[in-house]
Amino acid sequence: MLDFLNDILWGKVLIALLITIGIGFTVASRFVQFRYFGRMFRILGASQAFKHDKHGHLSSFQALLLSVAGRVGGGNIAGVAVAITLGGPGAIFWMWVVGMMGMATSFLECTLAQTYKQAEPDGTYRGGPAHYISRGLGARWNWLAGLYSVLLLVTFGFCFTALQSYAVATSVGDAFGVPVLYSGIALAVIVGMIIFGGVKRIAKVTEVLVPVMAVGYLLVAFVVLGMNLERIPDVITLIVKSAFGLEPMVGGGIGAAILMGVKRGLFSNEAGLGSAPNVAAVAYVPHPANQGIVQAFSVFIDTLVICSATAFIILLSSVYEPGSGVSVEGVALTQSALADHVGDWGRSFVSIALLLFGFSTVLYNYYLGENSLNFFSTDNTRLLNGFRVLIIALVCWGATTDLSTVFGFADVTMGLLALVNLIALLFLFKPGLRIMRDFDRQIAEGIEQPVFDVSRFDDMNLDAAAWEIEPEDLARIRQREAAAVAQGK
């Protein structure tokens, strides 16, 4: 039954919706993910100045790192290896396509999450797909928002937490001989110490952890590329040919390449799932499009950079021979491939990378589960504490259990989660474009940092309190603009 549902969702429905929304918004927005790619760096730089500490809001940079912490996980190491094993090298090409389309999709969903965010009495924000479904589509769609929240809780809060724990524990056991139970207990203790501090403590941890783990992994990948410079064009040619069925003995042909590329690409970068908007919504920014641009870059980091690094490590090794099958798969394939390049220490390095990636993803999954519970009730301290205890238990249980059935179930719930969110994005396509065009208009008028005027959107059922910019922050924006104009003259 799980296989049947997965085939329907991933083989037909989601591919059609992802292509429709990804390409549709890319064209309608005039390739927004590429037009504003360079601006992303200016937004991140300005976010450090546009940071009000009165309520301890997350900045654009912190929200970016928290979303990268969730996107960059087992899918970047084990998932890419699975895609190559089952779909051949061509799956990487379709993963790239999903990534580039996903940048536009992520811009849309994260911009909407910012637009429809809700201010809390303590000055913080809540938001995400459940909120833009409820506010954007109206009260009669509250049932769909509730369904999304339940699917988010089950998929990320429960299933993916256990799966990440399993991936970390088995990898550490393979590399260092540590019993999975001990790894699970250690991981659970550390996770527990962090999640009881809430999203602010999670953000502080990821602000340090994510750059270290991502840069470290990429440095090793660059070493591998440097050792095999002359073979890189051949690997790229193999990827492209395999993607269009021109290498019939590789993987399962073009159908398998597309299916695995789309499935693993979405699993890795999560564009269209609606998970990242839960984080994007809580950032303190002057305009919703700011966070849309930043989160589009998050997809680029995940799929076009880190997933590609893993793919080249595997395809440049002698462990994987196109058309001959492989004796190892998943994370073991990535470990064997890196060991082939740099020696046995490569196995340990992959395990450490997976440990860091998996750990950061568990924290991210917890926050998504917490946000899904907050949709139903904001006065739920006992419920949240109970959920935190359950997460700790799931980390221990997941490390010691065969999760093949859980993985199949998670694929189904993730597919349903994506289906609900993509349907909502179709209905909210025009409001998303409207917000983007307000940003475009201000840029065209020479305003370096557009500011969102909620009064111009009275018909959209927005929470005006969520867009009250502190006077000192607004003054700081204007000072930066005046300085930029003076330098330009």
Salt bridges, closest charged atoms under 4 A:
ASP7 OD2 - LYS12 NZ 3.42
GLU120 OE2 - ARG126 NE 3.14
GLU370 OE1 - ARG388 NH2 3.56
ASP411 OD2 - LYS263 NZ 3.29
ASP411 OD2 - ARG264 NH2 3.61
ASP438 OD2 - HIS287 NE2 2.80
ASP438 OD1 - ARG441 NH2 2.79
ASP438 OD1 - ARG456 NE 3.74
ASP440 OD2 - ARG30 NH2 3.47
ASP440 OD2 - ARG35 NH2 3.35
GLU445 OE2 - ARG441 NH1 3.26
GLU448 OE2 - ARG39 NH1 3.86
GLU448 OE2 - ARG42 NE 3.12
ASP459 OD2 - ARG434 NH1 2.95
GLU470 OE1 - HIS52 NE2 4.00
GLU472 OE2 - HIS52 ND1 3.58
ASP473 OD1 - ARG476 NH1 2.62
GLU481 OE1 - ARG478 NH1 3.09
